[in-house]
């Protein structure tokens, strides 16, 4: 096995001492969650200017020394597309680590595509073309093949150069504070709390149901979320989305009334049936409410205002050479038109264009009131 594969506590302690002494570390994680609700952390790759290490959580008795380094507030953590990595770490320690530098967000603020992948970014900045041989590898299998470990190392080896390039470019463009703001939002613990009462938002089909059925579906989604969490099972392994919808429509009151539903099999009814009926009955005791809202069509004056706002956003985006949707996502523009809280009224977006857009909205409102 390569020397940089860390599989014993003494080697982990030595590596963590080196990592802790650095102002920043490049990080990546490999995990599996095909059979579980919570991801199983299988490998952590860490790099500094003079070190690359692959730490094996499946072999080590614990990785607390590494987590202590990752959660050290004085150490900047470099990730590419950090959301899933932060979610995995948040599941372990309850909150995500901070501060973070996300190279995908940094790249978008420098004019690259909003969702640019790591391999494309590495090739664009360093000229090195990464292989794609192990993108669907089984990271739980042991021992890890040497080729797979080399692939894992590459995920942080070139991240160092990418970080240096983007940090310097952001500084030159005067956008370092923009990235800090975006990454601070990314490390908000609220993003990683899977509140069962909010689980219904995953079920996009719910908007077509009546308010009464929506109320039942919301309770069923909350029940399934809790069951998945408590049993560490994928949501679909508890019951599928289609089954939740069918139950919300049928409103069964007994186990016998569950049996005709083709979306549920006998094993699911035997295991979860009583809890499903309890969830339906609990929902029927709650006030009926519409929980899903279809996007409202804009009235003609609102659509005209939206078009003017978008034209101005596009002009600014073209001028500073970043994506218009990064500056002002459609939903945030619609919130602004509706007078709701919008990210366009805060931080760098407010300074860049938000104040101007607010003035355009106020002018349009005033014109409508006098006409």
VONUDO-729809 format. One record per residue (C-alpha): x, y, z; residue number from 1. Coordinates in nm, 3 decimals, always signed. Example, Ala and Ser with C-alpha at 12.3 -4.5 7.8 and 13.67 -1.06 7.14 Angstrom:
2
     east    north       up  resi
   +1.230   -0.450   +0.780     1
   +1.367   -0.106   +0.714     2
This chain:
371
     east    north       up  resi
   +0.000   +0.000   +0.000     1
   +0.123   +0.356   -0.068     2
   +0.294   +0.535   +0.219     3
   +0.033   +0.810   +0.218     4
   -0.253   +0.571   +0.301     5
   -0.319   +0.629   +0.670     6
   -0.452   +0.316   +0.842     7
   -0.317   +0.327   +1.198     8
   -0.354   +0.578   +1.483     9
   +0.014   +0.670   +1.509    10
   +0.032   +0.758   +1.139    11
   -0.289   +0.958   +1.174    12
   -0.146   +1.154   +1.467    13
   +0.169   +1.237   +1.269    14
   -0.027   +1.351   +0.964    15
   -0.265   +1.561   +1.172    16
   +0.028   +1.741   +1.336    17
   +0.146   +1.843   +0.988    18
   -0.202   +1.944   +0.875    19
   -0.269   +2.148   +1.188    20
   +0.041   +2.360   +1.126    21
   -0.092   +2.486   +0.792    22
   -0.311   +2.788   +0.719    23
   -0.513   +2.584   +0.468    24
   -0.572   +2.224   +0.364    25
   -0.724   +2.087   +0.045    26
   -0.989   +1.826   +0.123    27
   -1.214   +1.573   -0.046    28
   -1.421   +1.284   +0.080    29
   -1.538   +0.955   -0.065    30
   -1.856   +0.810   +0.079    31
   -2.135   +0.562   +0.008    32
   -2.504   +0.603   +0.080    33
   -2.679   +0.360   -0.153    34
   -2.807   +0.145   +0.134    35
   -2.832   +0.401   +0.414    36
   -2.992   +0.735   +0.501    37
   -2.668   +0.872   +0.641    38
   -2.363   +0.858   +0.417    39
   -2.085   +0.624   +0.527    40
   -1.753   +0.808   +0.517    41
   -1.506   +0.580   +0.340    42
   -1.200   +0.795   +0.270    43
   -1.074   +1.145   +0.344    44
   -0.810   +1.297   +0.118    45
   -0.608   +1.588   +0.256    46
   -0.329   +1.791   +0.100    47
   -0.099   +2.080   +0.189    48
   +0.177   +2.226   -0.029    49
   +0.410   +1.942   +0.074    50
   +0.178   +1.659   +0.177    51
   -0.094   +1.432   +0.036    52
   -0.263   +1.180   +0.263    53
   -0.556   +0.941   +0.225    54
   -0.710   +0.866   +0.565    55
   -0.915   +0.547   +0.593    56
   -1.206   +0.583   +0.841    57
   -1.317   +0.224   +0.777    58
   -0.989   +0.081   +0.910    59
   -0.895   +0.334   +1.179    60
   -1.066   +0.294   +1.519    61
   -1.160   +0.664   +1.505    62
   -1.065   +0.981   +1.315    63
   -1.119   +1.239   +1.589    64
   -0.769   +1.391   +1.545    65
   -0.848   +1.453   +1.178    66
   -1.191   +1.596   +1.257    67
   -1.031   +1.828   +1.512    68
   -0.808   +1.966   +1.236    69
   -1.093   +1.995   +0.985    70
   -1.304   +2.180   +1.242    71
   -1.021   +2.409   +1.356    72
   -1.148   +2.763   +1.292    73
   -0.801   +2.894   +1.206    74
   -0.756   +2.642   +0.921    75
   -0.914   +2.724   +0.583    76
   -1.068   +2.417   +0.419    77
   -1.046   +2.398   +0.038    78
   -1.315   +2.188   -0.134    79
   -1.456   +2.164   -0.483    80
   -1.837   +2.164   -0.481    81
   -1.838   +2.133   -0.104    82
   -2.209   +2.081   -0.031    83
   -2.208   +1.700   -0.011    84
   -1.874   +1.685   +0.172    85
   -2.005   +1.931   +0.430    86
   -2.325   +1.732   +0.466    87
   -2.131   +1.414   +0.541    88
   -1.917   +1.592   +0.799    89
   -2.222   +1.762   +0.947    90
   -2.386   +1.424   +1.001    91
   -2.081   +1.321   +1.203    92
   -2.036   +1.632   +1.417    93
   -2.374   +1.801   +1.399    94
   -2.254   +2.110   +1.212    95
   -2.039   +2.169   +0.903    96
   -1.677   +2.286   +0.938    97
   -1.576   +2.645   +0.867    98
   -1.423   +2.846   +0.715    99
   -1.442   +2.698   +0.365   100
   -1.315   +2.798   +0.020   101
   -1.527   +2.628   -0.248   102
   -1.340   +2.627   -0.578   103
   -1.657   +2.568   -0.781   104
   -1.815   +2.885   -0.641   105
   -1.485   +3.070   -0.672   106
   -1.459   +2.967   -1.037   107
   -1.813   +3.090   -1.109   108
   -1.725   +3.428   -0.958   109
   -1.423   +3.439   -1.190   110
   -1.633   +3.382   -1.501   111
   -1.630   +3.003   -1.536   112
   -1.950   +2.803   -1.579   113
   -2.162   +2.799   -1.261   114
   -2.146   +2.421   -1.224   115
   -1.802   +2.351   -1.367   116
   -1.673   +2.010   -1.266   117
   -1.343   +1.948   -1.094   118
   -1.182   +1.770   -1.390   119
   -1.271   +2.047   -1.635   120
   -1.151   +2.315   -1.395   121
   -0.821   +2.135   -1.335   122
   -0.764   +2.098   -1.709   123
   -0.853   +2.462   -1.775   124
   -0.619   +2.596   -1.505   125
   -0.332   +2.345   -1.497   126
   -0.355   +2.177   -1.838   127
   -0.365   +1.834   -1.672   128
   -0.637   +1.597   -1.794   129
   -0.770   +1.377   -1.515   130
   -0.884   +1.020   -1.587   131
   -1.247   +0.928   -1.515   132
   -1.189   +0.562   -1.437   133
   -1.320   +0.551   -1.079   134
   -1.609   +0.797   -1.071   135
   -1.847   +0.514   -0.972   136
   -1.607   +0.311   -0.762   137
   -1.707   +0.107   -0.456   138
   -1.530   +0.301   -0.181   139
   -1.637   +0.054   +0.089   140
   -1.442   -0.236   -0.061   141
   -1.113   -0.321   +0.107   142
   -0.831   -0.327   +0.023   143
   -0.852   -0.023   -0.200   144
   -0.675   -0.079   -0.534   145
   -0.367   +0.136   -0.591   146
   -0.522   +0.286   -0.906   147
   -0.828   +0.390   -0.707   148
   -0.611   +0.553   -0.442   149
   -0.419   +0.740   -0.710   150
   -0.751   +0.868   -0.844   151
   -0.847   +0.978   -0.492   152
   -0.515   +1.158   -0.446   153
   -0.571   +1.353   -0.768   154
   -0.886   +1.500   -0.616   155
   -0.667   +1.704   -0.381   156
   -0.332   +1.705   -0.564   157
   -0.448   +1.958   -0.824   158
   -0.694   +2.128   -0.592   159
   -0.396   +2.311   -0.442   160
   -0.303   +2.475   -0.773   161
   -0.666   +2.550   -0.852   162
   -0.705   +2.720   -0.513   163
   -0.396   +2.940   -0.560   164
   -0.502   +3.044   -0.910   165
   -0.861   +3.128   -0.814   166
   -0.767   +3.304   -0.490   167
   -0.528   +3.530   -0.680   168
   -0.781   +3.597   -0.955   169
   -1.056   +3.682   -0.707   170
   -0.823   +3.920   -0.531   171
   -0.733   +4.089   -0.859   172
   -1.101   +4.122   -0.948   173
   -1.192   +4.255   -0.604   174
   -1.429   +3.964   -0.541   175
   -1.266   +3.781   -0.251   176
   -1.532   +3.917   -0.016   177
   -1.801   +3.786   -0.250   178
   -1.665   +3.434   -0.216   179
   -1.633   +3.466   +0.161   180
   -2.000   +3.563   +0.176   181
   -2.109   +3.272   -0.045   182
   -1.901   +3.021   +0.154   183
   -2.030   +3.154   +0.486   184
   -2.382   +3.080   +0.362   185
   -2.267   +2.734   +0.254   186
   -2.150   +2.655   +0.609   187
   -2.477   +2.763   +0.772   188
   -2.578   +2.467   +0.995   189
   -2.944   +2.520   +0.900   190
   -2.869   +2.391   +0.548   191
   -2.786   +2.048   +0.686   192
   -3.076   +1.994   +0.925   193
   -3.315   +1.749   +0.764   194
   -3.625   +1.864   +0.947   195
   -3.894   +1.596   +0.896   196
   -4.164   +1.864   +0.880   197
   -3.987   +2.009   +0.575   198
   -3.947   +1.673   +0.399   199
   -4.263   +1.728   +0.193   200
   -4.071   +1.978   -0.020   201
   -3.893   +1.686   -0.187   202
   -4.225   +1.564   -0.331   203
   -4.284   +1.786   -0.628   204
   -4.598   +1.599   -0.733   205
   -4.780   +1.724   -0.424   206
   -4.886   +2.053   -0.582   207
   -5.154   +1.872   -0.786   208
   -5.338   +1.743   -0.477   209
   -5.622   +1.906   -0.289   210
   -5.532   +2.099   +0.029   211
   -5.671   +1.812   +0.241   212
   -5.455   +1.556   +0.057   213
   -5.154   +1.788   +0.076   214
   -5.193   +1.809   +0.453   215
   -5.192   +1.430   +0.475   216
   -4.898   +1.399   +0.236   217
   -4.694   +1.646   +0.444   218
   -4.750   +1.434   +0.756   219
   -4.667   +1.114   +0.569   220
   -4.344   +1.267   +0.437   221
   -4.250   +1.370   +0.792   222
   -4.321   +1.019   +0.920   223
   -4.109   +0.862   +0.643   224
   -3.821   +1.102   +0.711   225
   -3.818   +1.006   +1.079   226
   -3.840   +0.636   +0.994   227
   -3.551   +0.667   +0.748   228
   -3.339   +0.856   +1.000   229
   -3.413   +0.622   +1.291   230
   -3.351   +0.308   +1.086   231
   -3.069   +0.457   +0.874   232
   -3.243   +0.355   +0.553   233
   -3.282   +0.537   +0.220   234
   -3.621   +0.709   +0.204   235
   -3.730   +0.491   -0.088   236
   -3.647   +0.178   +0.114   237
   -3.906   +0.279   +0.370   238
   -4.172   +0.351   +0.109   239
   -4.156   +0.516   -0.232   240
   -4.280   +0.862   -0.323   241
   -4.558   +0.710   -0.534   242
   -4.684   +0.518   -0.231   243
   -4.698   +0.835   -0.021   244
   -4.906   +1.004   -0.291   245
   -5.141   +0.708   -0.323   246
   -5.197   +0.698   +0.054   247
   -5.263   +1.072   +0.070   248
   -5.529   +1.035   -0.199   249
   -5.688   +0.717   -0.061   250
   -5.690   +0.830   +0.307   251
   -5.695   +0.474   +0.449   252
   -5.818   +0.433   +0.806   253
   -5.725   +0.068   +0.859   254
   -5.456   -0.176   +0.751   255
   -5.717   -0.352   +0.537   256
   -5.771   -0.030   +0.342   257
   -5.398   -0.013   +0.265   258
   -5.395   -0.352   +0.093   259
   -5.558   -0.249   -0.240   260
   -5.291   +0.018   -0.302   261
   -5.067   -0.124   -0.576   262
   -4.785   +0.112   -0.477   263
   -4.746   -0.074   -0.144   264
   -4.644   -0.438   -0.110   265
   -4.738   -0.672   +0.172   266
   -4.398   -0.651   +0.341   267
   -4.422   -0.272   +0.363   268
   -4.773   -0.290   +0.505   269
   -4.666   -0.544   +0.768   270
   -4.362   -0.340   +0.871   271
   -4.495   +0.015   +0.845   272
   -4.871   -0.017   +0.813   273
   -4.967   +0.080   +1.169   274
   -4.736   +0.384   +1.161   275
   -4.877   +0.491   +0.824   276
   -5.234   +0.478   +0.957   277
   -5.126   +0.677   +1.264   278
   -4.971   +0.941   +1.038   279
   -5.289   +0.968   +0.831   280
   -5.503   +1.007   +1.142   281
   -5.268   +1.266   +1.289   282
   -5.285   +1.466   +0.967   283
   -5.664   +1.458   +0.974   284
   -5.656   +1.629   +1.313   285
   -5.445   +1.917   +1.177   286
   -5.588   +2.225   +1.005   287
   -5.623   +2.173   +0.632   288
   -5.373   +2.385   +0.446   289
   -5.228   +2.416   +0.098   290
   -4.859   +2.328   +0.142   291
   -4.754   +2.328   -0.223   292
   -4.787   +2.632   -0.440   293
   -4.761   +2.629   -0.816   294
   -4.563   +2.921   -0.957   295
   -4.801   +3.207   -1.017   296
   -4.813   +3.355   -1.365   297
   -4.706   +3.716   -1.367   298
   -4.961   +3.977   -1.463   299
   -4.872   +4.184   -1.769   300
   -4.724   +4.479   -1.572   301
   -4.524   +4.238   -1.353   302
   -4.395   +4.053   -1.658   303
   -4.289   +4.382   -1.816   304
   -4.104   +4.475   -1.494   305
   -3.945   +4.130   -1.478   306
   -3.821   +4.166   -1.837   307
   -3.669   +4.508   -1.758   308
   -3.498   +4.373   -1.447   309
   -3.359   +4.076   -1.638   310
   -3.229   +4.300   -1.913   311
   -3.041   +4.508   -1.658   312
   -2.909   +4.196   -1.482   313
   -2.785   +4.057   -1.814   314
   -2.614   +4.385   -1.896   315
   -2.426   +4.380   -1.564   316
   -2.341   +4.011   -1.606   317
   -2.198   +4.074   -1.951   318
   -2.001   +4.370   -1.821   319
   -1.835   +4.183   -1.535   320
   -1.823   +3.849   -1.721   321
   -2.009   +3.623   -1.480   322
   -2.336   +3.435   -1.514   323
   -2.659   +3.634   -1.486   324
   -2.820   +3.348   -1.292   325
   -2.535   +3.358   -1.040   326
   -2.595   +3.727   -0.982   327
   -2.974   +3.702   -0.966   328
   -3.151   +3.365   -0.974   329
   -3.504   +3.388   -1.116   330
   -3.668   +3.303   -0.783   331
   -3.485   +3.590   -0.613   332
   -3.596   +3.835   -0.881   333
   -3.956   +3.720   -0.837   334
   -3.926   +3.769   -0.461   335
   -3.806   +4.122   -0.521   336
   -4.103   +4.196   -0.747   337
   -4.339   +4.051   -0.484   338
   -4.181   +4.261   -0.208   339
   -4.056   +3.952   -0.023   340
   -3.714   +3.903   +0.135   341
   -3.458   +3.840   -0.140   342
   -3.086   +3.772   -0.147   343
   -3.063   +4.061   -0.392   344
   -3.112   +4.301   -0.102   345
   -2.814   +4.167   +0.094   346
   -2.437   +4.151   +0.069   347
   -2.243   +4.184   -0.254   348
   -2.553   +4.142   -0.471   349
   -2.716   +4.443   -0.310   350
   -2.409   +4.659   -0.378   351
   -2.362   +4.527   -0.731   352
   -2.721   +4.553   -0.854   353
   -2.979   +4.491   -0.581   354
   -3.028   +4.855   -0.483   355
   -3.077   +4.951   -0.846   356
   -3.330   +4.671   -0.898   357
   -3.519   +4.779   -0.586   358
   -3.542   +5.131   -0.721   359
   -3.675   +4.996   -1.051   360
   -3.940   +4.801   -0.860   361
   -4.038   +5.106   -0.654   362
   -4.061   +5.319   -0.967   363
   -4.283   +5.060   -1.133   364
   -4.507   +5.044   -0.824   365
   -4.536   +5.422   -0.817   366
   -4.622   +5.436   -1.185   367
   -4.890   +5.169   -1.140   368
   -5.040   +5.355   -0.844   369
   -5.074   +5.685   -1.040   370
   -5.207   +5.528   -1.357   371
